[in-house]
């Protein structure tokens, strides 16, 4: 089975500062990788994904992530934090099987943005 | 709007009661699943289905039943509610292979007293 590790259950940054949320995964095959965002009392919304091709992927709200196979990482970044970025962020990996594809989620990172 | 619809949004049950959480999607996704979300534990898979008539257990299936009679619907049944089942429940769906990612419903917040 695959696993996803998100380092830091809580991250605080100042408004305007760099956001870096870390995600490492274990996979025996090239995976599909995802970041989801969850605002308070809402469901999860897809932020960005990596499937194939360019390893630097851009998502909504100015976020981007880079797939580094050698490091089995998929860290999420944003150059300048905004107050509206405060939310819970989940990294996920799919094994991409055509049947019974499973998604494996990290335990989440809560981002606080300090004014 | 296309998406995953969950009902109800909130529910309070007494210990021992049963209920069904409804989930419907209109995107013709073959793959559907139920997760529960608890503080500090992320999302844990309860049951999933790869198509109509096919279901399987996830990480935490005890106390829950599912069925998939149509592509669109994937209800989750609590047979005899326990306080340990107090949680937020999310239904999600995707195409096979997962390349498009999951689409999530807005969740059901369940409290068992």
Interface residues (C-beta under 8 A of the other chain):
Chain A: X9 X32 X34 X36 X42 X43 X44 X45 X46 X49 X51 X90 X92 X94 X95 X96 X97 X98 X99 X100 X101 X102 X103 X105 X106 X107 X108
Chain B: X31 X33 X35 X40 X41 X42 X43 X45 X48 X50 X56 X90 X92 X94 X96 X97 X98 X99 X101 X102 X103 X104 X105 X106 X107
